[in-house]
Amino acid sequence: MNQHNPQFDIVISGGGLSGSLLALSLSQLTKADGSLLSIAIVEATAYSPKAATSATTHHNSPLFDDRVLALSHGSADYLKKIGVWSLLQADACAIKNIDISDRGYSGKARIAANEYGVSALGYVIDMALIGNAQLQRLAQYSNVTWFSPDTIVDIEWRATEQVTEKSVNQISVKLNSGTQLKTSLLLACDGVQSPCRQLANITVKESHYNQSAIIANVATEHFHHYKAFERFSEFGPIAMLPLPSLVNQQGQGRCSLVWTLPPEQAVNIASLSDDDFKTALELAFGSWLGSITQVGKRSVYPLKLLQAEQQTYHRMALVGNASHTIHPIAGQGFNLGLRDVKVMSELIAQALASQKDIGSFALLQQYQQSRANDQQQVINLTDSLVTLFSNTLTPCVIGRNIGLQALNVIAPFKNALVKKTMGY
């Protein structure tokens, strides 16, 4: 490899959840000559793959924060396929049942895993554990090179040097360090403010929900029995997701709280004393799990919908949050990004098997077309839930409570919703 102008089959911008997952998904793919794909990861946060080789999944990497994620059944299956789930299974808490209710009204819907022939509808697990497990597996592959801390500052889309067949099929990526990488395909996994998306001048549609989410882990008087709650209130939804209990916690249960409120109200409630916060949460959520016995660190995140106007550019594709950021109401954000990774990996594997250009216009168009329907369905689902359950007009309240009751008895409607939220 030319150290001054290194060439890679694939460059991934961003080594976080989506970036490391994508690199891991591609790391075992081989080219026509039998060699593994050469993959570069450009990551702004300082990271050394040597640290992951001896680390356990509990090691805290600066690449991931301390939030938890709801993994769909399909996402867990994919993590199992690429060898990550075995590192996570012991720390994941199964979601066996889901209760959906509208505070102050009679409408309730219940979803049970055993109705669908599975042991769990999904799982709840710390984001850092997923990320660290992916990094631990990824560190086993010598065909993955990290450029960290570094960022992409410019992209040369067309060859300007002496044109050869190879240079026509490559783009040039300039890093902040001055390094210049050549690649056949650039995959942007670089988040909401994606530098790659901005350099390609891809515009985004942005909708602000005028809501913020309070994220915290809480302990409860009663055990959750692996049940997740989605409780709609006049201010926004409250999700309580089951977590494994800790030895020193107060109370029998432990949950991850996602409490959606108007921005100013969210800041005010998050800044309450622990006792006052417990009282406010008990009042809003109800007594489904008894009293709130303990409250962890509270963080507030503003919520918005972001959708890129296009998924691809010349030899480049957007993956995960670089392409779409959605409301957490149905816990679908990471799962939607994981399916981006899955589809892109499958398309690249097919191209390699048929000895086709992995950065071709045809492959990128296929990626965009195959992802458009799933992304739009999930965006429509989350958007409509936010709109429906934040409306206090009497006809809307009556309609949504009838809908919740109908969900229990109209099998096709319920099955379609459950299938989508399970990641299929």
Summary of the structure (lengths in Angstrom):
residues: 424
radius of gyration: 22.5
end to end distance: 41.0
largest distance: 71.7
contacts: 1415
relative contact order: 0.16
helix: 37%
strand: 28%
